């Protein structure tokens, strides 16, 4: 029982660590996709 409890606790800790990493990588992908599009729009508006 104790062993299983320890594993479950480790899994929740790992999730707490990996969730922000996944979120930040997702936002990073969004930035890579959206930022050039926004720059293109600004350039078109300026011209």
C-alpha positions in Angstrom: 0.0 0.0 0.0 2.7 2.4 1.0 4.6 1.8 -2.3 1.5 2.5 -4.4 0.8 5.7 -2.4 4.4 6.9 -3.1 4.1 6.2 -6.8 0.8 8.1 -7.0 2.4 11.0 -5.1 5.3 11.0 -7.5 2.9 11.1 -10.5 1.0 14.1 -9.2 4.3 15.9 -8.6 5.5 15.1 -12.1 2.2 16.4 -13.5 2.6 19.6 -11.6 6.1 20.0 -13.1 5.3 19.0 -16.7 2.0 20.9 -17.0 3.6 24.4 -17.0 6.2 23.1 -19.4 3.5 21.8 -21.8 1.6 25.1 -21.4 4.7 27.2 -22.1 5.7 25.1 -25.1 2.2 25.5 -26.4 2.3 29.3 -26.0 5.7 29.3 -27.6 4.3 27.5 -30.6 1.4 30.0 -30.7 3.9 32.8 -30.6 5.9 31.3 -33.4 2.8 31.0 -35.6 0.9 34.2 -34.6 3.8 36.7 -34.2 4.9 36.5 -37.9 1.2 36.9 -39.0 0.9 40.0 -36.8 4.1 41.4 -38.2 2.8 40.8 -41.8 -0.4 42.6 -40.9 1.5 45.6 -39.5 3.7 45.8 -42.5 0.7 45.6 -44.9 -1.1 48.4 -42.9 2.1 50.6 -42.9 2.5 50.2 -46.7 
